[in-house]
Amino acid sequence: MQCAGLRLRRGNSVVVDGVDADFHAGSLAAVVGPNGGGKSTLLAALAGHLAPAGGLLTQDGKPPRPSPAVAYLPQGRHQIQDVPVTILDVVRLGRHAQVGPWRGFKTIDHAAVAAAVNAMGLDDVQTQAFRASSGGQQQRTLIARALATGAEILILDEPLAGLDEPTSEDLLIRLRAWSQPPRLTVAVIHDLGAVRRHCTHALLLNRRQIAWGETAAVMTHHHLDACFLGAVLHGAHKTQTATP
């Protein structure tokens, strides 16, 4: 996915402007910034749910749009919590979106579900009731459901929300292992230490791009102050692509 001078609107307001980033396969990329900085809006655009108001946003040279190739998990409570189903049932729902209502599962579909369950470390709890599971197990289940679609791009809005540190660490390790070429994960993450430990790339965003690049080059005190304290790098209206 490539962004060039990307501008996004919500209603009449510009909420994201000047994003220049290349999210490439084999990456676990974090989007980092203060609340209200446009992170969720950017992810919605990457998933094809919001058209650019300016600049360019492309996936394989074309404007992104909702498709089986992209799995998007936004924030918010999921109604599935109210349904008496197992973890495996939930993961299988992701594959049903591919299979459709009239065809039964084939070997390839069972394999996709099993691979998703395994990738999220749910093999030993897959028969457990979803609504009785821990917050970490529920989050991994929802991500496994997304993986079961066969998507190669995973877009996650605050996947660590409500998780304790060990659970967050485990999830990020699993996401990093999954995000090998041709796969890509882009996630909003607030834990700066976790970003440094696990993410290959980072985008600092506070309505405008502050910095983009490899994590070590982006997550500096200088860039973080600019992002969270409102400082401006190199004069007004300029952004920066970090280099090692």
C-alpha positions as CSV (number, residue, x, y, z in Angstrom):
1,M,0.0,0.0,0.0
2,Q,1.3,3.4,-1.0
3,C,0.3,6.8,0.3
4,A,1.5,10.0,-1.4
5,G,0.4,13.4,-0.1
6,L,-2.7,11.6,1.3
7,R,-5.5,13.8,2.6
8,L,-8.6,12.5,4.3
9,R,-11.9,14.2,5.4
10,R,-14.6,13.5,7.8
11,G,-17.5,15.6,6.7
12,N,-16.2,19.1,5.9
13,S,-13.1,18.7,8.1
14,V,-9.6,17.6,7.0
15,V,-8.5,15.1,9.7
16,V,-5.4,13.6,8.0
17,D,-3.1,15.4,5.6
18,G,0.3,15.0,4.0
19,V,0.8,11.2,4.6
20,D,3.7,9.8,2.5
21,A,4.2,6.1,3.4
22,D,4.8,2.8,1.7
23,F,3.4,-0.1,3.7
24,H,5.1,-3.1,2.1
25,A,4.8,-6.8,2.4
26,G,6.7,-8.4,5.2
27,S,6.1,-5.6,7.6
28,L,4.3,-5.1,10.9
29,A,3.7,-1.4,10.8
30,A,2.5,0.7,13.8
31,V,0.4,3.9,13.5
32,V,1.2,6.0,16.5
33,G,-0.1,9.3,17.7
34,P,-2.4,11.2,20.2
35,N,-6.1,10.6,20.4
36,G,-7.9,12.6,17.7
37,G,-4.9,12.5,15.5
38,G,-6.5,10.7,12.6
39,K,-5.2,7.2,13.2
40,S,-8.6,5.4,12.9
41,T,-9.5,7.5,9.9
42,L,-6.3,6.5,8.1
43,L,-6.9,2.8,8.8
44,A,-10.4,3.1,7.4
45,A,-8.9,4.5,4.2
46,L,-6.3,1.8,4.0
47,A,-9.1,-0.7,4.3
48,G,-11.0,0.9,1.4
49,H,-13.8,2.3,3.5
50,L,-13.0,6.0,3.0
51,A,-12.0,7.6,-0.2
52,P,-9.1,10.1,-0.2
53,A,-9.9,13.8,-0.4
54,G,-6.6,14.5,-2.0
55,G,-3.2,12.9,-2.8
56,L,-2.9,9.2,-3.7
57,L,-3.6,5.9,-1.9
58,T,-3.0,2.8,-3.9
59,Q,-2.9,-1.0,-3.3
60,D,-1.0,-2.8,-6.1
61,G,-1.4,0.3,-8.2
62,K,-5.1,0.7,-7.7
63,P,-7.3,2.5,-5.2
64,P,-8.1,0.2,-2.3
65,R,-11.6,-1.0,-1.7
66,P,-13.1,-3.6,0.6
67,S,-12.0,-7.0,-0.7
68,P,-11.2,-10.5,0.6
69,A,-7.5,-9.5,0.3
70,V,-7.8,-7.0,3.1
71,A,-9.1,-7.9,6.6
72,Y,-10.1,-4.9,8.7
73,L,-10.8,-5.1,12.5
74,P,-12.0,-1.7,13.7
75,Q,-12.4,-0.6,17.3
76,G,-15.5,-1.3,19.3
77,R,-17.6,-4.0,21.0
78,H,-18.5,-6.9,18.8
79,Q,-22.0,-8.3,19.0
80,I,-20.6,-11.8,18.7
81,Q,-20.0,-11.5,22.5
82,D,-23.7,-12.0,23.0
83,V,-24.0,-15.2,20.9
84,P,-23.4,-18.7,22.5
85,V,-20.7,-19.9,20.2
86,T,-17.2,-21.5,20.6
87,I,-13.9,-19.9,19.6
88,L,-13.7,-22.3,16.7
89,D,-17.2,-21.2,15.5
90,V,-16.1,-17.6,15.5
91,V,-13.0,-18.3,13.4
92,R,-15.1,-20.4,11.0
93,L,-17.3,-17.3,10.4
94,G,-14.4,-15.7,8.7
95,R,-14.1,-18.5,6.2
96,H,-17.9,-18.5,5.6
97,A,-17.5,-15.0,4.1
98,Q,-15.3,-16.6,1.4
99,V,-17.3,-19.8,1.0
100,G,-20.8,-18.2,0.7
101,P,-24.1,-19.5,1.9
102,W,-24.5,-22.4,-0.6
103,R,-21.2,-24.3,-0.6
104,G,-19.9,-26.4,2.3
105,F,-16.4,-26.3,3.5
106,K,-13.8,-28.1,1.4
107,T,-10.4,-29.2,2.5
108,I,-8.8,-25.9,1.7
109,D,-11.4,-24.1,3.9
110,H,-10.8,-26.4,6.9
111,A,-7.0,-25.9,6.4
112,A,-7.4,-22.1,6.4
113,V,-9.4,-22.2,9.6
114,A,-6.9,-24.5,11.3
115,A,-4.0,-22.3,10.2
116,A,-5.7,-19.2,11.6
117,V,-6.4,-20.9,14.9
118,N,-2.8,-22.1,15.1
119,A,-1.4,-18.7,14.2
120,M,-3.2,-17.1,17.1
121,G,-2.3,-19.9,19.6
122,L,-5.9,-21.0,20.1
123,D,-5.6,-24.8,19.4
124,D,-6.0,-25.8,23.1
125,V,-9.1,-23.5,23.7
126,Q,-10.9,-23.7,20.4
127,T,-13.9,-25.6,21.9
128,Q,-14.2,-23.0,24.7
129,A,-17.2,-20.6,24.7
130,F,-16.2,-17.3,23.1
131,R,-18.1,-15.1,25.6
132,A,-16.5,-17.0,28.5
133,S,-13.0,-16.5,27.2
134,S,-10.5,-13.9,28.5
135,G,-10.1,-10.6,26.7
136,G,-6.9,-11.7,25.2
137,Q,-8.4,-14.9,23.9
138,Q,-11.3,-13.0,22.4
139,Q,-9.0,-10.6,20.7
140,R,-6.9,-13.4,19.2
141,T,-10.1,-15.1,18.1
142,L,-11.3,-12.1,16.2
143,I,-8.0,-11.7,14.6
144,A,-8.0,-15.4,13.7
145,R,-11.4,-14.9,12.1
146,A,-9.9,-12.2,9.9
147,L,-7.0,-14.5,9.0
148,A,-9.3,-17.3,8.1
149,T,-10.6,-15.3,5.2
150,G,-7.2,-15.8,3.5
151,A,-6.4,-12.1,3.5
152,E,-2.8,-11.0,3.0
153,I,-3.3,-7.5,4.5
154,L,-4.4,-7.2,8.1
155,I,-5.5,-3.8,9.4
156,L,-6.1,-3.6,13.2
157,D,-7.4,-0.6,15.1
158,E,-6.0,-0.8,18.7
159,P,-5.6,-4.6,18.9
160,L,-4.0,-4.2,22.3
161,A,-6.8,-2.3,23.9
162,G,-7.7,-3.8,27.3
163,L,-4.9,-6.4,27.3
164,D,-2.3,-6.7,30.0
165,E,1.4,-6.6,29.1
166,P,2.1,-10.4,28.8
167,T,-1.0,-10.8,26.6
168,S,-0.1,-7.9,24.4
169,E,3.5,-9.2,24.0
170,D,2.2,-12.6,23.0
171,L,-0.2,-11.1,20.4
172,L,2.5,-8.9,18.9
173,I,4.9,-11.8,18.6
174,R,2.2,-13.8,16.8
175,L,1.4,-10.9,14.5
176,R,5.1,-10.4,13.7
177,A,5.4,-14.1,12.8
178,W,2.3,-13.9,10.6
179,S,3.5,-10.8,8.8
180,Q,6.0,-12.4,6.4
181,P,5.9,-11.7,2.7
182,P,3.4,-11.5,1.0
183,R,1.6,-10.5,4.2
184,L,1.3,-7.1,5.8
185,T,-0.1,-5.9,9.1
186,V,-0.9,-2.3,9.9
187,A,-2.0,-1.6,13.5
188,V,-2.8,1.4,15.7
189,I,-0.7,0.8,18.9
190,H,-0.4,3.2,21.9
191,D,2.3,1.2,23.8
192,L,5.5,2.9,22.6
193,G,7.7,0.2,24.1
194,A,5.8,-2.5,22.3
195,V,6.2,-0.7,19.0
196,R,10.0,-0.5,19.5
197,R,10.2,-4.2,20.5
198,H,8.0,-5.7,17.8
199,C,7.2,-3.5,14.8
200,T,9.3,-3.2,11.7
201,H,8.0,0.2,10.8
202,A,6.2,3.1,12.4
203,L,4.2,6.1,11.3
204,L,3.8,9.0,13.7
205,L,0.6,10.9,13.0
206,N,-1.0,13.9,14.5
207,R,-3.3,14.9,11.7
208,R,-0.2,15.4,9.7
209,Q,2.6,12.9,9.2
210,I,5.4,13.6,11.7
211,A,7.7,10.7,10.6
212,W,7.6,7.4,8.7
213,G,10.2,4.7,8.3
214,E,11.9,1.9,10.1
215,T,10.9,1.8,13.8
216,A,14.3,2.7,15.3
217,A,14.7,5.8,13.1
218,V,11.1,7.0,13.7
219,M,10.7,6.4,17.5
220,T,13.2,9.0,18.6
221,H,12.5,11.6,21.4
222,H,12.6,14.3,18.8
223,H,9.9,12.8,16.6
224,L,7.8,11.7,19.6
225,D,7.9,15.3,21.1
226,A,6.9,16.6,17.7
227,C,4.0,14.2,17.5
228,F,2.6,14.3,21.1
229,L,3.6,17.8,22.2
230,G,2.6,19.5,18.9
231,A,6.1,20.6,17.8
232,V,6.7,21.2,14.2
233,L,9.6,19.7,12.4
234,H,11.6,21.9,10.0
235,G,9.0,24.7,9.9
236,A,5.3,24.8,9.4
237,H,3.4,22.3,7.2
238,K,6.5,20.0,6.6
239,T,6.6,16.3,7.3
240,Q,9.6,14.0,7.5
241,T,10.4,10.5,6.3
242,A,12.9,9.0,8.8
243,T,16.0,7.3,7.6
244,P,18.3,5.0,9.7
